[in-house]
Amino acid sequence: MTKPPRHRLVPTNVAALAVGVTEATIRKWVSRGKITRYGAPGRSEFDIEELTTIAQRRHH
């Protein structure tokens, strides 16, 4: 999987706000393979488009 463009990557706290969950939930989803984590160790970033898709699924 190729890395998304830089402007689509957001840090963990923004990812959590975007989906309406806690940062701990974002980390759990990464460990379960539900979402893809990008960035260097200690600097997790997430694709806002992937998060938007998950948020839409959770609210239907």
Secondary structure, DSSP 8 states (H G I E B T S, - for coil): -----GGGEEEHHHHHHHHTS-HHHHHHHHHTTSS--BSSTT--EEEHHHHHHHHHHHT-
